Amino acid sequence: QVQFVESGGGLVQPGGSLRLSCTTSGIILSLDTMGWYRQAPGKQREVVALITSGHVTNYPDSVKGRFTISRDNAKNTVYLQMNSLKPEDTAVYYCNALRFVSMRQSWGQGTQVTVSS
């Protein structure tokens, strides 16, 4: 059974940092392209970071230079380091394997990130 469990969210002031973690099970993490996604109230879920099995990363312009995705295959964990946070980064953050994003049951509970003074 595929499972992704996100953690590390919280309330942070603008300009602050957070590190999110995603513990995976049911997959061979080293083989998968993994991503972090977010969904703000009233908006569609969007991708914020991708990392391939070869550790190649990709980011949208909205987070480029501020967010860093990484993976530790031995720990079955994917990370998202978020720096210089802005109020518009407020959302629920999720991780998933790219090949599972169309499967509703593959999504975890996510972790809430709130950027506010």
C-alpha positions in Angstrom: 0.0 0.0 0.0 1.4 3.3 -1.1 1.5 5.9 1.7 3.0 9.4 2.0 3.0 11.1 5.4 3.9 14.8 5.5 5.1 16.7 8.5 6.9 19.9 9.5 4.4 22.6 8.8 3.4 25.4 11.1 3.0 29.1 11.5 5.9 31.2 10.5 6.5 35.0 10.0 7.2 36.4 6.5 10.8 35.9 5.7 11.1 32.8 7.9 12.0 29.2 7.0 10.5 25.8 7.4 11.6 22.3 6.5 9.0 19.8 5.5 9.5 16.0 5.5 7.6 13.3 3.7 8.0 9.7 4.8 7.1 7.2 2.1 6.1 3.6 2.2 4.9 1.1 -0.4 7.3 2.3 -3.1 11.0 2.0 -3.9 11.8 5.6 -3.4 15.0 5.5 -5.3 13.1 4.7 -8.5 10.5 7.4 -8.4 10.3 11.1 -9.4 8.9 12.7 -6.3 7.2 16.1 -5.9 5.9 18.5 -3.4 2.6 20.1 -4.1 0.4 22.7 -2.4 -3.2 23.8 -2.3 -4.4 27.1 -1.0 -8.0 27.8 -0.1 -10.1 28.2 -3.2 -7.2 27.3 -5.5 -6.2 24.2 -7.4 -3.3 22.0 -6.2 0.0 23.1 -7.8 3.4 21.6 -8.0 6.2 23.5 -6.1 9.1 21.1 -6.6 10.1 17.9 -8.4 13.1 15.7 -8.0 14.0 12.8 -10.2 15.6 9.5 -9.3 18.8 11.1 -10.6 18.4 14.0 -8.2 17.6 16.5 -11.0 15.3 19.2 -9.6 12.7 21.5 -11.1 10.8 24.4 -9.6 8.2 26.9 -10.8 9.2 30.5 -10.9 7.1 31.3 -7.9 9.4 29.4 -5.6 12.7 29.2 -7.5 15.6 30.3 -5.4 13.6 30.0 -2.2 12.6 26.3 -2.0 14.9 23.3 -2.2 13.7 19.7 -2.6 15.9 16.8 -1.6 15.7 13.1 -1.0 17.2 10.5 1.3 16.4 7.1 -0.3 17.9 5.2 2.6 15.4 6.9 5.0 12.5 6.7 2.5 12.1 10.4 3.0 11.7 13.5 0.8 12.3 17.0 2.1 11.3 20.5 1.2 13.4 23.4 2.6 11.5 26.6 2.3 13.2 29.9 2.9 12.2 33.5 2.6 8.6 32.5 3.0 5.8 34.8 1.8 2.1 35.1 2.8 1.2 33.7 -0.6 3.1 30.5 0.3 0.3 29.7 2.8 -1.3 26.4 1.8 -1.5 22.7 2.7 1.6 21.0 1.4 1.6 17.4 0.1 4.1 15.1 -1.4 3.5 12.4 -3.9 5.2 10.3 -6.5 4.7 11.8 -9.9 3.2 8.6 -11.3 0.5 8.5 -8.6 -0.8 12.1 -8.8 -3.9 11.1 -10.7 -4.8 8.6 -8.0 -7.0 10.3 -5.4 -6.3 7.6 -2.8 -2.5 8.1 -3.0 -2.7 11.6 -1.4 -1.9 12.0 2.3 -3.3 14.4 4.8 -0.7 17.1 4.0 0.8 19.6 6.4 -0.4 23.1 6.9 2.0 26.0 6.3 0.8 29.4 7.3 2.9 32.5 6.7 1.6 35.5 8.6 2.8 38.2 10.9 
